[in-house]
């Protein structure tokens, strides 16, 4: 799960680039926490 989460964060960061990557990572981690 941790590896999948890290991969997801990397994908999100790559997609957004400079478009608030930190916010995307936080939102992704929050989603994992609520899952």
trRosetta pair geometry for C-beta under 8 A, 3 or more apart (Angstrom, degrees):
i j d omega theta_ij theta_ji phi_ij phi_ji
1 4 5.7 -55 -146 38 30 111
1 5 6.2 33 153 -22 65 107
1 32 7.9 132 167 -157 106 118
2 5 5.6 -54 -148 36 30 113
2 6 6.3 30 153 -20 65 104
3 6 5.7 -52 -147 35 33 111
3 7 6.3 34 152 -20 65 105
4 7 5.6 -54 -149 36 32 112
4 8 6.3 35 150 -23 64 105
5 8 5.5 -53 -149 34 32 113
5 9 6.4 33 152 -20 65 102
5 28 7.4 144 -163 145 83 109
5 29 7.5 75 -177 -103 123 67
5 32 5.4 33 -118 -99 126 153
6 9 5.7 -51 -150 34 33 112
6 10 6.4 35 150 -20 64 105
7 10 5.6 -54 -150 36 33 113
7 11 6.4 33 151 -20 66 105
8 11 5.7 -53 -148 35 32 111
8 12 6.2 31 154 -18 66 106
8 28 5.9 177 123 -167 112 135
9 12 5.8 -54 -146 38 31 110
9 13 6.1 32 154 -19 65 108
9 24 7.9 139 -145 118 66 92
9 25 5.2 50 -147 -123 108 88
9 28 5.5 172 -92 91 76 153
9 29 7.5 27 -87 -55 121 86
10 13 5.7 -55 -146 38 28 112
10 14 6.2 29 154 -20 63 107
11 14 5.7 -56 -148 36 29 110
11 15 6.3 28 154 -19 65 107
12 15 5.8 -57 -148 36 30 110
12 16 6.2 11 161 -4 67 112
12 21 7.6 136 120 -144 86 74
12 24 4.6 -172 153 152 121 125
12 25 6.8 163 89 -75 129 57
12 28 5.7 -151 -1 -58 165 143
13 16 6.3 -65 -140 47 26 98
13 17 7.7 97 164 -73 54 20
13 21 4.7 54 -131 -150 81 118
13 24 6.6 172 -78 84 55 130
13 25 6.6 23 -69 -64 102 102
14 17 7.2 18 -175 -67 28 62
16 19 4.3 -119 -175 66 86 95
16 20 6.5 -74 171 66 138 62
16 21 5.3 164 90 -88 121 69
16 24 5.1 -173 -7 -32 159 157
17 21 7.1 -115 109 -62 16 111
18 21 7.0 -59 -124 -21 21 105
19 24 7.9 64 99 -35 80 127
20 23 4.0 -14 164 28 113 121
20 24 6.2 124 112 -23 82 87
21 24 5.5 -55 -149 36 37 113
21 25 6.3 37 154 -20 69 103
22 25 5.8 -52 -149 35 32 111
22 26 6.4 31 153 -18 65 106
23 26 5.8 -55 -148 37 31 110
23 27 6.2 31 154 -19 66 107
24 27 5.8 -55 -146 38 29 111
24 28 6.2 31 153 -21 64 107
25 28 5.7 -55 -148 35 30 112
25 29 6.3 26 156 -16 66 106
26 29 5.9 -56 -146 39 30 108
26 30 6.2 33 153 -22 65 106
27 30 5.6 -53 -147 35 31 113
27 31 6.4 35 151 -23 64 103
28 31 5.6 -52 -152 32 32 113
28 32 6.6 33 149 -19 64 102
29 32 5.5 -49 -150 33 36 113
29 33 6.4 39 150 -22 64 104
30 33 5.5 -54 -152 34 33 115
30 34 6.5 22 153 -12 66 107
31 34 6.0 -61 -147 42 31 103
31 35 6.4 47 150 -43 65 100
32 35 5.5 -42 -149 11 33 120
